[in-house]
């Protein structure tokens, strides 16, 4: 019974990975799909211990299928052989709970060029300014809010063409950064509503953010950072990766980068923060702890082609 249950759980994880259902239970369960898939290996071991070879073979097939769904996360897609690198950070600040000095220290130490933030409050804006963020990244486009709605972009490069998109529960922003040797780079800061407040709204916002991305000029690089409230195992998120866009973690073969939650007794379990890239390639992506926040931040080194290419 243990072996069969573990094998069926693995198969369920694979089904959740491909499911496009907006049913609340299935959407939330899909966040843990890799853990369910891994249970099939337990089933294979138990079957083998009992010399139930047919069951062991079936469990191994389920395990192999599960590995196939996760393999893109661990296989580097290669990097651009020329161009200029920019360092991008995405951070969820838990309203004004994140330690501003710690965040600014990370920005300074990692020489971050572009910073996208979610759950940005007016208090956090002032605290980050006092901590020196505006000196490191003097250009900014912000839409702070009293709760989770606030979103912002800080940049070491001049910003123009700023836009705030209407019709979303939380604030969604974009701006164009003029990067030396590269030219204009479109930067998005996204934060779709979490599925716990309505999975149909969550799915609709992800879909409409995908439409915004697809309308981006094809002749310009694009970087989108955000707490997408979705993991790689949500088909609704992977739909954003169709066409010219890629997840920086997938491009770099960084594996499962879990970012949430960090304010519990247990370690973070799911990766819902992402940096998307078009017209460039991520060379490195890693997570960074931010004291006081309930997310780990993401830092990506992205190589963009220079203007002469």
Buried (B, 14 or more C-beta within 10 A) or exposed (E): EEBBEBBBBBBBBBBBBEBEBBEBEBBBBBBBBBEBBBBBBBBBBBBBEEEBEEBBEBBBBBBEBBBEBBEBBEEEEEBBEEBBBBBBBBBBBBBBBBBBBBBBEBBBEBEBBBBBBBBBBEEBBEBBBEBBBBEBBEBBBBBBBEEBBBBBBBBBBEBEEBBBBEEBBBBBBBBBBBBEEBBBBBBBBBBBBBBEEBBEBBBBBBEBBBEBBBEBEEEBBBBBBBBBBBBBBBBBBBBBBEEEBBBBBBBBBBBBBBBBBBEEEEEBBBBBBBBBBBBBBBBBBBBBEBEBBBBBBBBBBBBBBBEEE
